[in-house]
């Protein structure tokens, strides 16, 4: 199922905490959360997708809402199993919500970008 495959990318998105402005080339490098690496993930995921102002606003709202739900992480420490499960569930929901903002044509590009990211990540299973 595509949603499960894309949900792996949701993990990267949520952990990256990169603003949508970065996905459109307007963000600053080295922000909070995943820093520049997270911004690159967002850029890759939304590559070739021209978001309208309304879509940007919706995506930003979705990211903020899910960011608020995420358990706090200590850099360099893996989350405990219950926190990891909560993160995974939130990431799957967030990815689906982000994708739902897009038009059918944009979703095709999003899915293609997600598949390319998974290929580049190889067999990695996250943090």
N, CA, C and O atoms as a printed pandas DataFrame, in Angstrom:
     atom_number atom_name residue_name chain_id  residue_number  x_coord  y_coord  z_coord
0              1         N          UNK        A               1    0.851   -1.177    0.000
1              2        CA          UNK        A               1    0.000    0.000    0.000
2              3         C          UNK        A               1    0.895    1.238    0.000
3              4         O          UNK        A               1    1.846    1.327    0.777
4              5         N          UNK        A               2    0.584    2.185   -0.873
5              6        CA          UNK        A               2    1.406    3.381   -1.002
6              7         C          UNK        A               2    1.502    4.154    0.297
7              8         O          UNK        A               2    2.555    4.707    0.613
8              9         N          UNK        A               3    0.408    4.200    1.060
9             10        CA          UNK        A               3    0.398    4.979    2.299
10            11         C          UNK        A               3    1.448    4.481    3.274
11            12         O          UNK        A               3    2.098    5.281    3.946
12            13         N          UNK        A               4    1.620    3.187    3.358
13            14        CA          UNK        A               4    2.627    2.635    4.267
14            15         C          UNK        A               4    4.020    3.032    3.803
15            16         O          UNK        A               4    4.860    3.418    4.616
16            17         N          UNK        A               5    4.267    2.940    2.518
17            18        CA          UNK        A               5    5.577    3.332    1.996
18            19         C          UNK        A               5    5.840    4.805    2.207
19            20         O          UNK        A               5    6.944    5.203    2.580
20            21         N          UNK        A               6    4.824    5.612    1.968
21            22        CA          UNK        A               6    4.980    7.051    2.135
22            23         C          UNK        A               6    5.105    7.403    3.603
23            24         O          UNK        A               6    5.745    8.397    3.944
24            25         N          UNK        A               7    4.507    6.609    4.481
25            26        CA          UNK        A               7    4.575    6.912    5.915
26            27         C          UNK        A               7    6.008    6.893    6.435
27            28         O          UNK        A               7    6.330    7.585    7.400
28            29         N          UNK        A               8    6.868    6.103    5.797
29            30        CA          UNK        A               8    8.274    6.111    6.197
30            31         C          UNK        A               8    8.864    7.495    5.972
31            32         O          UNK        A               8    9.696    7.960    6.751
32            33         N          UNK        A               9    8.434    8.138    4.920
33            34        CA          UNK        A               9    8.886    9.500    4.671
34            35         C          UNK        A               9    8.263   10.462    5.665
35            36         O          UNK        A               9    8.858   11.482    6.014
36            37         N          UNK        A              10    7.072   10.136    6.115
37            38        CA          UNK        A              10    6.423   10.972    7.128
38            39         C          UNK        A              10    7.290   11.071    8.364
39            40         O          UNK        A              10    7.355   12.119    9.005
40            41         N          UNK        A              11    7.957    9.977    8.697
41            42        CA          UNK        A              11    8.855   10.005    9.850
42            43         C          UNK        A              11    9.914   11.064    9.662
43            44         O          UNK        A              11   10.199   11.846   10.569
44            45         N          UNK        A              12   10.487   11.085    8.494
45            46        CA          UNK        A              12   11.515   12.084    8.222
46            47         C          UNK        A              12   10.930   13.484    8.241
47            48         O          UNK        A              12   11.570   14.419    8.721
48            49         N          UNK        A              13    9.727   13.635    7.726
49            50        CA          UNK        A              13    9.098   14.955    7.700
50            51         C          UNK        A              13    8.824   15.482    9.095
51            52         O          UNK        A              13    9.144   16.628    9.410
52            53         N          UNK        A              14    8.236   14.649    9.920
53            54        CA          UNK        A              14    7.894   15.099   11.262
54            55         C          UNK        A              14    9.146   15.399   12.073
55            56         O          UNK        A              14    9.206   16.406   12.779
56            57         N          UNK        A              15   10.124   14.544   11.974
57            58        CA          UNK        A              15   11.352   14.754   12.723
58            59         C          UNK        A              15   12.135   15.947   12.204
59            60         O          UNK        A              15   12.868   16.597   12.950
60            61         N          UNK        A              16   11.974   16.224   10.929
61            62        CA          UNK        A              16   12.714   17.333   10.331
62            63         C          UNK        A              16   12.180   18.685   10.766
63            64         O          UNK        A              16   12.949   19.633   10.924
64            65         N          UNK        A              17   10.888   18.784   10.960
65            66        CA          UNK        A              17   10.253   20.024   11.393
66            67         C          UNK        A              17   10.653   21.189   10.487
67            68         O          UNK        A              17   10.959   22.286   10.955
68            69         N          UNK        A              18   10.644   20.926    9.204
69            70        CA          UNK        A              18   11.041   21.959    8.247
70            71         C          UNK        A              18    9.811   22.711    7.761
71            72         O          UNK        A              18    8.804   22.080    7.439
72            73         N          UNK        A              19    9.858   24.017    7.699
73            74        CA          UNK        A              19    8.710   24.776    7.230
74            75         C          UNK        A              19    8.503   24.605    5.736
75            76         O          UNK        A              19    9.445   24.319    4.997
76            77         N          UNK        A              20    7.269   24.782    5.301
77            78        CA          UNK        A              20    6.939   24.640    3.894
78            79         C          UNK        A              20    7.682   25.671    3.064
79            80         O          UNK        A              20    7.994   25.409    1.902
80            81         N          UNK        A              21    7.969   26.820    3.619
81            82        CA          UNK        A              21    8.701   27.839    2.870
82            83         C          UNK        A              21   10.011   27.276    2.356
83            84         O          UNK        A              21   10.458   27.632    1.265
84            85         N          UNK        A              22   10.626   26.404    3.129
85            86        CA          UNK        A              22   11.872   25.797    2.710
86            87         C          UNK        A              22   11.636   24.910    1.495
87            88         O          UNK        A              22   12.468   24.852    0.590
88            89         N          UNK        A              23   10.497   24.219    1.479
89            90        CA          UNK        A              23   10.189   23.352    0.352
90            91         C          UNK        A              23   10.055   24.153   -0.926
91            92         O          UNK        A              23   10.263   23.621   -2.017
92            93         N          UNK        A              24    9.717   25.404   -0.810
93            94        CA          UNK        A              24    9.580   26.267   -1.961
94            95         C          UNK        A              24   10.837   27.095   -2.193
95            96         O          UNK        A              24   10.841   27.975   -3.054
96            97         N          UNK        A              25   11.907   26.829   -1.440
97            98        CA          UNK        A              25   13.171   27.497   -1.648
98            99         C          UNK        A              25   13.350   28.763   -0.840
99           100         O          UNK        A              25   14.316   29.495   -1.056
100          101         N          UNK        A              26   12.433   29.050    0.101
101          102        CA          UNK        A              26   12.526   30.304    0.829
102          103         C          UNK        A              26   12.948   30.160    2.266
103          104         O          UNK        A              26   13.012   31.158    2.983
104          105         N          UNK        A              27   13.237   28.958    2.715
105          106        CA          UNK        A              27   13.582   28.767    4.125
106          107         C          UNK        A              27   15.030   29.069    4.400
107          108         O          UNK        A              27   15.828   29.288    3.488
108          109         N          UNK        A              28   15.356   29.077    5.683
109          110        CA          UNK        A              28   16.745   29.319    6.055
110          111         C          UNK        A              28   17.407   27.995    6.396
111          112         O          UNK        A              28   16.754   27.080    6.897
112          113         N          UNK        A              29   18.652   27.896    6.136
113          114        CA          UNK        A              29   19.398   26.679    6.448
114          115         C          UNK        A              29   19.652   26.617    7.938
115          116         O          UNK        A              29   19.863   27.641    8.588
116          117         N          UNK        A              30   19.631   25.405    8.475
117          118        CA          UNK        A              30   19.992   25.206    9.867
118          119         C          UNK        A              30   18.935   25.637   10.861
119          120         O          UNK        A              30   19.272   26.112   11.945
120          121         N          UNK        A              31   17.659   25.487   10.521
121          122        CA          UNK        A              31   16.591   25.842   11.454
122          123         C          UNK        A              31   16.514   24.860   12.594
123          124         O          UNK        A              31   17.460   24.110   12.835
124          125         N          UNK        A              32   15.399   24.852   13.301
125          126        CA          UNK        A              32   15.227   23.957   14.437
126          127         C          UNK        A              32   14.960   22.546   13.942
127          128         O          UNK        A              32   14.807   22.308   12.744
128          129         N          UNK        A              33   14.908   21.630   14.869
129          130        CA          UNK        A              33   14.568   20.259   14.548
130          131         C          UNK        A              33   15.668   19.588   13.757
131          132         O          UNK        A              33   16.801   19.487   14.228
132          133         N          UNK        A              34   15.345   19.125   12.548
133          134        CA          UNK        A              34   16.289   18.390   11.735
134          135         C          UNK        A              34   17.279   19.271   11.009
135          136         O          UNK        A              34   18.165   18.764   10.322
136          137         N          UNK        A              35   17.151   20.569   11.143
137          138        CA          UNK        A              35   18.099   21.475   10.518
138          139         C          UNK        A              35   18.078   21.356    9.014
139          140         O          UNK        A              35   17.032   21.091    8.422
140          141         N          UNK        A              36   19.204   21.546    8.401
141          142        CA          UNK        A              36   19.298   21.565    6.945
142          143         C          UNK        A              36   18.936   20.214    6.334
143          144         O          UNK        A              36   18.378   20.160    5.238
144          145         N          UNK        A              37   19.244   19.140    7.024
145          146        CA          UNK        A              37   18.887   17.825    6.497
146          147         C          UNK        A              37   17.389   17.684    6.326
147          148         O          UNK        A              37   16.931   17.126    5.329
148          149         N          UNK        A              38   16.620   18.178    7.277
149          150        CA          UNK        A              38   15.166   18.142    7.185
150          151         C          UNK        A              38   14.662   19.024    6.067
151          152         O          UNK        A              38   13.703   18.678    5.378
152          153         N          UNK        A              39   15.301   20.158    5.886
153          154        CA          UNK        A              39   14.913   21.060    4.804
154          155         C          UNK        A              39   15.148   20.385    3.456
155          156         O          UNK        A              39   14.334   20.523    2.543
156          157         N          UNK        A              40   16.245   19.662    3.329
157          158        CA          UNK        A              40   16.525   18.947    2.074
158          159         C          UNK        A              40   15.469   17.877    1.823
159          160         O          UNK        A              40   15.059   17.658    0.683
160          161         N          UNK        A              41   15.034   17.219    2.879
161          162        CA          UNK        A              41   13.991   16.202    2.717
162          163         C          UNK        A              41   12.705   16.836    2.197
163          164         O          UNK        A              41   12.062   16.306    1.292
164          165         N          UNK        A              42   12.339   17.976    2.779
165          166        CA          UNK        A              42   11.138   18.670    2.321
166          167         C          UNK        A              42   11.297   19.120    0.877
167          168         O          UNK        A              42   10.371   18.990    0.076
168          169         N          UNK        A              43   12.468   19.647    0.545
169          170        CA          UNK        A              43   12.723   20.079   -0.825
170          171         C          UNK        A              43   12.583   18.898   -1.777
171          172         O          UNK        A              43   12.002   19.030   -2.854
172          173         N          UNK        A              44   13.113   17.752   -1.383
173          174        CA          UNK        A              44   13.035   16.564   -2.233
174          175         C          UNK        A              44   11.604   16.076   -2.370
175          176         O          UNK        A              44   11.178   15.704   -3.464
176          177         N          UNK        A              45   10.864   16.072   -1.283
177          178        CA          UNK        A              45    9.509   15.554   -1.307
178          179         C          UNK        A              45    8.587   16.421   -2.157
179          180         O          UNK        A              45    7.720   15.903   -2.860
180          181         N          UNK        A              46    8.770   17.734   -2.097
181          182        CA          UNK        A              46    7.909   18.647   -2.842
182          183         C          UNK        A              46    8.552   19.146   -4.133
183          184         O          UNK        A              46    8.053   20.089   -4.747
184          185         N          UNK        A              47    9.657   18.520   -4.550
185          186        CA          UNK        A              47   10.348   18.909   -5.781
186          187         C          UNK        A              47    9.405   18.770   -6.976
187          188         O          UNK        A              47    8.768   17.735   -7.171
188          189         N          UNK        A              48    9.335   19.834   -7.764
189          190        CA          UNK        A              48    8.486   19.810   -8.947
190          191         C          UNK        A              48    7.025   20.084   -8.682
191          192         O          UNK        A              48    6.207   20.025   -9.600
192          193         N          UNK        A              49    6.683   20.382   -7.447
193          194        CA          UNK        A              49    5.299   20.684   -7.087
194          195         C          UNK        A              49    5.207   22.172   -6.785
195          196         O          UNK        A              49    5.837   22.673   -5.853
196          197         N          UNK        A              50    4.413   22.867   -7.586
197          198        CA          UNK        A              50    4.185   24.289   -7.345
198          199         C          UNK        A              50    2.960   24.421   -6.456
199          200         O          UNK        A              50    1.831   24.192   -6.889
200          201         N          UNK        A              51    3.200   24.792   -5.209
201          202        CA          UNK        A              51    2.112   24.945   -4.249
202          203         C          UNK        A              51    1.506   26.337   -4.362
203          204         O          UNK        A              51    2.212   27.330   -4.538
204          205         N          UNK        A              52    0.190   26.385   -4.257
205          206        CA          UNK        A              52   -0.486   27.675   -4.204
206          207         C          UNK        A              52   -0.323   28.225   -2.793
207          208         O          UNK        A              52    0.091   27.506   -1.883
208          209         N          UNK        A              53   -0.645   29.483   -2.616
209          210        CA          UNK        A              53   -0.573   30.088   -1.282
210          211         C          UNK        A              53   -1.484   29.345   -0.314
211          212         O          UNK        A              53   -1.122   29.127    0.842
212          213         N          UNK        A              54   -2.654   28.960   -0.780
213          214        CA          UNK        A              54   -3.598   28.230    0.080
214          215         C          UNK        A              54   -3.032   26.863    0.476
215          216         O          UNK        A              54   -3.167   26.442    1.625
216          217         N          UNK        A              55   -2.400   26.172   -0.477
217          218        CA          UNK        A              55   -1.800   24.873   -0.169
218          219         C          UNK        A              55   -0.664   25.026    0.828
219          220         O          UNK        A              55   -0.546   24.234    1.763
220          221         N          UNK        A              56    0.172   26.037    0.636
221          222        CA          UNK        A              56    1.272   26.290    1.571
222          223         C          UNK        A              56    0.738   26.518    2.980
223          224         O          UNK        A              56    1.277   25.993    3.954
224          225         N          UNK        A              57   -0.324   27.304    3.073
225          226        CA          UNK        A              57   -0.920   27.601    4.375
226          227         C          UNK        A              57   -1.456   26.325    5.020
227          228         O          UNK        A              57   -1.252   26.094    6.212
228          229         N          UNK        A              58   -2.147   25.492    4.225
229          230        CA          UNK        A              58   -2.679   24.241    4.754
230          231         C          UNK        A              58   -1.563   23.316    5.215
231          232         O          UNK        A              58   -1.650   22.725    6.291
232          233         N          UNK        A              59   -0.531   23.187    4.419
233          234        CA          UNK        A              59    0.579   22.297    4.764
234          235         C          UNK        A              59    1.281   22.791    6.024
235          236         O          UNK        A              59    1.630   21.999    6.900
236          237         N          UNK        A              60    1.484   24.091    6.109
237          238        CA          UNK        A              60    2.117   24.664    7.295
238          239         C          UNK        A              60    1.272   24.381    8.536
239          240         O          UNK        A              60    1.811   24.032    9.587
240          241         N          UNK        A              61   -0.034   24.528    8.421
241          242        CA          UNK        A              61   -0.929   24.261    9.550
242          243         C          UNK        A              61   -0.879   22.798    9.969
243          244         O          UNK        A              61   -0.877   22.486   11.160
244          245         N          UNK        A              62   -0.838   21.903    8.987
245          246        CA          UNK        A              62   -0.756   20.469    9.273
246          247         C          UNK        A              62    0.539   20.169   10.010
247          248         O          UNK        A              62    0.537   19.457   11.015
248          249         N          UNK        A              63    1.647   20.711    9.513
249          250        CA          UNK        A              63    2.938   20.458   10.153
250          251         C          UNK        A              63    2.954   20.977   11.589
251          252         O          UNK        A              63    3.436   20.288   12.488
252          253         N          UNK        A              64    2.441   22.164   11.810
253          254        CA          UNK        A              64    2.417   22.729   13.161
254          255         C          UNK        A              64    1.572   21.882   14.092
255          256         O          UNK        A              64    1.959   21.638   15.235
256          257         N          UNK        A              65    0.423   21.432   13.615
257          258        CA          UNK        A              65   -0.460   20.613   14.444
258          259         C          UNK        A              65    0.214   19.301   14.849
259          260         O          UNK        A              65    0.138   18.894   16.008
260          261         N          UNK        A              66    0.864   18.649   13.906
261          262        CA          UNK        A              66    1.519   17.386   14.225
262          263         C          UNK        A              66    2.784   17.585   15.046
263          264         O          UNK        A              66    3.117   16.749   15.885
264          265         N          UNK        A              67    3.486   18.677   14.813
265          266        CA          UNK        A              67    4.682   18.986   15.603
266          267         C          UNK        A              67    4.312   19.113   17.074
267          268         O          UNK        A              67    5.051   18.657   17.947
268          269         N          UNK        A              68    3.162   19.737   17.347
269          270        CA          UNK        A              68    2.709   19.920   18.724
270          271         C          UNK        A              68    2.368   18.588   19.398
271          272         O          UNK        A              68    2.442   18.473   20.621
272          273         N          UNK        A              69    1.998   17.595   18.609
273          274        CA          UNK        A              69    1.626   16.281   19.148
274          275         C          UNK        A              69    2.821   15.369   19.392
275          276         O          UNK        A              69    2.710   14.366   20.097
276          277         N          UNK        A              70    3.963   15.718   18.809
277          278        CA          UNK        A              70    5.115   14.834   18.898
278          279         C          UNK        A              70    5.756   14.881   20.279
279          280         O          UNK        A              70    5.905   15.954   20.864
280          281         N          UNK        A              71    6.136   13.714   20.801
281          282        CA          UNK        A              71    6.847   13.706   22.077
282          283         C          UNK        A              71    8.217   14.368   21.912
283          284         O          UNK        A              71    8.822   14.308   20.842
284          285         N          UNK        A              72    8.690   14.992   22.975
285          286        CA          UNK        A              72   10.006   15.638   22.935
286          287         C          UNK        A              72   11.085   14.581   22.760
287          288         O          UNK        A              72   10.987   13.474   23.289
288          289         N          UNK        A              73   12.116   14.948   22.007
289          290        CA          UNK        A              73   13.244   14.044   21.784
290          291         C          UNK        A              73   14.506   14.663   22.333
291          292         O          UNK        A              73   14.683   15.881   22.324
292          293         N          UNK        A              74   15.375   13.804   22.808
293          294        CA          UNK        A              74   16.691   14.229   23.241
294          295         C          UNK        A              74   17.667   13.863   22.130
295          296         O          UNK        A              74   17.792   12.691   21.777
296          297         N          UNK        A              75   18.358   14.857   21.575
297          298        CA          UNK        A              75   19.298   14.548   20.486
298          299         C          UNK        A              75   20.297   13.474   20.915
299          300         O          UNK        A              75   20.848   13.511   22.015
300          301         N          UNK        A              76   20.510   12.528   20.018
301          302        CA          UNK        A              76   21.473   11.468   20.281
302          303         C          UNK        A              76   20.884   10.274   21.012
303          304         O          UNK        A              76   21.561    9.264   21.202
304          305         N          UNK        A              77   19.623   10.384   21.425
305          306        CA          UNK        A              77   18.975    9.268   22.124
306          307         C          UNK        A              77   17.795    8.779   21.310
307          308         O          UNK        A              77   16.996    9.578   20.822
308          309         N          UNK        A              78   17.684    7.470   21.163
309          310        CA          UNK        A              78   16.532    6.895   20.476
310          311         C          UNK        A              78   15.309    7.014   21.386
311          312         O          UNK        A              78   15.429    6.878   22.603
312          313         N          UNK        A              79   14.144    7.266   20.809
313          314        CA          UNK        A              79   12.938    7.348   21.635
314          315         C          UNK        A              79   12.588    5.970   22.206
315          316         O          UNK        A              79   12.923    4.938   21.624
316          317         N          UNK        A              80   11.903    5.977   23.365
317          318        CA          UNK        A              80   11.487    4.696   23.945
318          319         C          UNK        A              80   10.390    4.096   23.064
319          320         O          UNK        A              80    9.820    4.798   22.229
320          321         N          UNK        A              81   10.089    2.811   23.239
321          322        CA          UNK        A              81    9.128    2.142   22.346
322          323         C          UNK        A              81    7.756    2.810   22.279
323          324         O          UNK        A              81    7.173    2.882   21.197
324          325         N          UNK        A              82    7.229    3.294   23.386
325          326        CA          UNK        A              82    5.907    3.926   23.335
326          327         C          UNK        A              82    5.969    5.262   22.597
327          328         O          UNK        A              82    5.046    5.601   21.855
328          329         N          UNK        A              83    7.034    6.013   22.791
329          330        CA          UNK        A              83    7.202    7.275   22.063
330          331         C          UNK        A              83    7.390    6.996   20.577
331          332         O          UNK        A              83    6.857    7.719   19.735
332          333         N          UNK        A              84    8.141    5.954   20.254
333          334        CA          UNK        A              84    8.360    5.586   18.855
334          335         C          UNK        A              84    7.036    5.207   18.188
335          336         O          UNK        A              84    6.787    5.586   17.043
336          337         N          UNK        A              85    6.192    4.466   18.895
337          338        CA          UNK        A              85    4.887    4.071   18.343
338          339         C          UNK        A              85    4.002    5.297   18.111
339          340         O          UNK        A              85    3.321    5.394   17.090
340          341         N          UNK        A              86    4.016    6.226   19.062
341          342        CA          UNK        A              86    3.231    7.455   18.915
342          343         C          UNK        A              86    3.749    8.278   17.739
343          344         O          UNK        A              86    2.967    8.837   16.970
344          345         N          UNK        A              87    5.062    8.345   17.609
345          346        CA          UNK        A              87    5.663    9.083   16.502
346          347         C          UNK        A              87    5.273    8.460   15.163
347          348         O          UNK        A              87    4.913    9.168   14.223
348          349         N          UNK        A              88    5.345    7.151   15.085
349          350        CA          UNK        A              88    5.029    6.448   13.833
350          351         C          UNK        A              88    3.567    6.694   13.451
351          352         O          UNK        A              88    3.266    6.966   12.288
352          353         N          UNK        A              89    2.676    6.599   14.410
353          354        CA          UNK        A              89    1.252    6.823   14.135
354          355         C          UNK        A              89    1.013    8.265   13.667
355          356         O          UNK        A              89    0.305    8.495   12.686
356          357         N          UNK        A              90    1.603    9.221   14.368
357          358        CA          UNK        A              90    1.457   10.624   13.975
358          359         C          UNK        A              90    2.036   10.874   12.587
359          360         O          UNK        A              90    1.460   11.618   11.794
360          361         N          UNK        A              91    3.177   10.250   12.294
361          362        CA          UNK        A              91    3.824   10.459   11.002
362          363         C          UNK        A              91    2.969    9.914    9.859
363          364         O          UNK        A              91    2.865   10.535    8.802
364          365         N          UNK        A              92    2.361    8.757   10.078
365          366        CA          UNK        A              92    1.507    8.177    9.045
366          367         C          UNK        A              92    0.307    9.079    8.783
367          368         O          UNK        A              92   -0.063    9.314    7.632
368          369         N          UNK        A              93   -0.293    9.579    9.846
369          370        CA          UNK        A              93   -1.444   10.466    9.702
370          371         C          UNK        A              93   -1.033   11.778    9.040
371          372         O          UNK        A              93   -1.739   12.282    8.167
372          373         N          UNK        A              94    0.108   12.331    9.454
373          374        CA          UNK        A              94    0.562   13.594    8.889
374          375         C          UNK        A              94    0.847   13.451    7.397
375          376         O          UNK        A              94    0.456   14.310    6.607
376          377         N          UNK        A              95    1.517   12.387    7.014
377          378        CA          UNK        A              95    1.837   12.178    5.612
378          379         C          UNK        A              95    0.562   12.096    4.784
379          380         O          UNK        A              95    0.476   12.687    3.708
380          381         N          UNK        A              96   -0.414   11.371    5.280
381          382        CA          UNK        A              96   -1.692   11.265    4.568
382          383         C          UNK        A              96   -2.365   12.636    4.478
383          384         O          UNK        A              96   -2.918   12.991    3.437
384          385         N          UNK        A              97   -2.318   13.401    5.565
385          386        CA          UNK        A              97   -2.929   14.732    5.567
386          387         C          UNK        A              97   -2.194   15.674    4.607
387          388         O          UNK        A              97   -2.832   16.436    3.881
388          389         N          UNK        A              98   -0.867   15.626    4.601
389          390        CA          UNK        A              98   -0.098   16.469    3.676
390          391         C          UNK        A              98   -0.444   16.120    2.235
391          392         O          UNK        A              98   -0.668   17.005    1.409
392          393         N          UNK        A              99   -0.484   14.846    1.946
393          394        CA          UNK        A              99   -0.771   14.393    0.590
394          395         C          UNK        A              99   -2.177   14.784    0.168
395          396         O          UNK        A              99   -2.408   15.077   -1.004
396          397         N          UNK        A             100   -3.124   14.793    1.108
397          398        CA          UNK        A             100   -4.514   15.099    0.780
398          399         C          UNK        A             100   -4.721   16.552    0.358
399          400         O          UNK        A             100   -5.720   16.872   -0.286
400          401         N          UNK        A             101   -3.798   17.423    0.711
401          402        CA          UNK        A             101   -3.876   18.829    0.326
402          403         C          UNK        A             101   -3.620   18.990   -1.175
403          404         O          UNK        A             101   -4.104   19.935   -1.797
404          405         N          UNK        A             102   -2.870   18.079   -1.735
405          406        CA          UNK        A             102   -2.412   18.181   -3.118
406          407         C          UNK        A             102   -3.476   17.730   -4.117
407          408         O          UNK        A             102   -4.354   16.928   -3.797
408          409         N          UNK        A             103   -3.377   18.259   -5.319
409          410        CA          UNK        A             103   -4.243   17.815   -6.408
410          411         C          UNK        A             103   -3.786   16.425   -6.859
411          412         O          UNK        A             103   -2.724   15.954   -6.453
412          413         N          UNK        A             104   -4.584   15.781   -7.688
413          414        CA          UNK        A             104   -4.228   14.440   -8.174
414          415         C          UNK        A             104   -2.888   14.469   -8.914
415          416         O          UNK        A             104   -2.061   13.575   -8.735
416          417         N          UNK        A             105   -2.675   15.491   -9.741
417          418        CA          UNK        A             105   -1.401   15.588  -10.466
418          419         C          UNK        A             105   -0.234   15.804   -9.504
419          420         O          UNK        A             105    0.833   15.216   -9.678
420          421         N          UNK        A             106   -0.436   16.638   -8.499
421          422        CA          UNK        A             106    0.614   16.883   -7.505
422          423         C          UNK        A             106    0.898   15.623   -6.707
423          424         O          UNK        A             106    2.050   15.350   -6.371
424          425         N          UNK        A             107   -0.137   14.851   -6.401
425          426        CA          UNK        A             107    0.038   13.614   -5.650
426          427         C          UNK        A             107    0.913   12.626   -6.410
427          428         O          UNK        A             107    1.704   11.901   -5.807
428          429         N          UNK        A             108    0.775   12.597   -7.728
429          430        CA          UNK        A             108    1.623   11.704   -8.541
430          431         C          UNK        A             108    3.091   12.089   -8.384
431          432         O          UNK        A             108    3.951   11.219   -8.242
432          433         N          UNK        A             109    3.377   13.386   -8.408
433          434        CA          UNK        A             109    4.754   13.860   -8.244
434          435         C          UNK        A             109    5.232   13.573   -6.824
435          436         O          UNK        A             109    6.359   13.117   -6.627
436          437         N          UNK        A             110    4.382   13.836   -5.837
437          438        CA          UNK        A             110    4.690   13.582   -4.429
438          439         C          UNK        A             110    5.055   12.108   -4.242
439          440         O          UNK        A             110    6.060   11.782   -3.609
440          441         N          UNK        A             111    4.226   11.223   -4.800
441          442        CA          UNK        A             111    4.475    9.784   -4.683
442          443         C          UNK        A             111    5.788    9.386   -5.357
443          444         O          UNK        A             111    6.546    8.577   -4.822
444          445         N          UNK        A             112    6.053    9.959   -6.536
445          446        CA          UNK        A             112    7.303    9.681   -7.250
446          447         C          UNK        A             112    8.492   10.162   -6.419
447          448         O          UNK        A             112    9.481    9.444   -6.273
448          449         N          UNK        A             113    8.394   11.373   -5.878
449          450        CA          UNK        A             113    9.465   11.907   -5.044
450          451         C          UNK        A             113    9.676   11.048   -3.802
451          452         O          UNK        A             113   10.810   10.801   -3.394
452          453         N          UNK        A             114    8.582   10.599   -3.208
453          454        CA          UNK        A             114    8.672    9.754   -2.020
454          455         C          UNK        A             114    9.385    8.442   -2.344
455          456         O          UNK        A             114   10.225    7.973   -1.576
456          457         N          UNK        A             115    9.038    7.860   -3.489
457          458        CA          UNK        A             115    9.686    6.607   -3.896
458          459         C          UNK        A             115   11.180    6.819   -4.146
459          460         O          UNK        A             115   11.997    5.978   -3.770
460          461         N          UNK        A             116   11.537    7.938   -4.778
461          462        CA          UNK        A             116   12.948    8.234   -5.016
462          463         C          UNK        A             116   13.698    8.430   -3.695
463          464         O          UNK        A             116   14.844    8.001   -3.560
464          465         N          UNK        A             117   13.060    9.067   -2.740
465          466        CA          UNK        A             117   13.699    9.255   -1.435
466          467         C          UNK        A             117   13.924    7.905   -0.754
467          468         O          UNK        A             117   14.984    7.659   -0.178
468          469         N          UNK        A             118   12.912    7.034   -0.827
469          470        CA          UNK        A             118   13.064    5.703   -0.223
470          471         C          UNK        A             118   14.213    4.953   -0.880
471          472         O          UNK        A             118   14.983    4.271   -0.203
472          473         N          UNK        A             119   14.327    5.078   -2.198
473          474        CA          UNK        A             119   15.410    4.397   -2.913
474          475         C          UNK        A             119   16.771    4.912   -2.469
475          476         O          UNK        A             119   17.699    4.131   -2.260
476          477         N          UNK        A             120   16.888    6.238   -2.326
477          478        CA          UNK        A             120   18.155    6.832   -1.883
478          479         C          UNK        A             120   18.485    6.424   -0.455
479          480         O          UNK        A             120   19.653    6.252   -0.106
480          481         N          UNK        A             121   17.451    6.270    0.371
481          482        CA          UNK        A             121   17.683    5.919    1.770
482          483         C          UNK        A             121   18.052    4.452    1.903
483          484         O          UNK        A             121   18.550    4.025    2.945
484          485         N          UNK        A             122   17.812    3.686    0.862
485          486        CA          UNK        A             122   18.159    2.266    0.887
486          487         C          UNK        A             122   17.333    1.526    1.909
487          488         O          UNK        A             122   16.126    1.745    2.015
488          489         N          UNK        A             123   17.964    0.657    2.656
489          490        CA          UNK        A             123   17.271   -0.159    3.628
490          491         C          UNK        A             123   17.194    0.455    4.998
491          492         O          UNK        A             123   16.826   -0.231    5.952
492          493         N          UNK        A             124   17.532    1.741    5.136
493          494        CA          UNK        A             124   17.508    2.338    6.464
494          495         C          UNK        A             124   16.113    2.310    7.037
495          496         O          UNK        A             124   15.132    2.486    6.314
496          497         N          UNK        A             125   16.022    2.092    8.325
497          498        CA          UNK        A             125   14.722    1.978    8.989
498          499         C          UNK        A             125   14.441    3.168    9.861
499          500         O          UNK        A             125   13.645    3.040   10.792
500          501         N          UNK        A             126   15.023    4.292    9.634
501          502        CA          UNK        A             126   14.745    5.488   10.428
502          503         C          UNK        A             126   15.811    5.723   11.458
503          504         O          UNK        A             126   16.924    5.209   11.343
504          505         N          UNK        A             127   15.468    6.525   12.499
505          506        CA          UNK        A             127   16.461    6.886   13.526
506          507         C          UNK        A             127   16.667    5.756   14.406
507          508         O          UNK        A             127   17.463    5.839   15.342
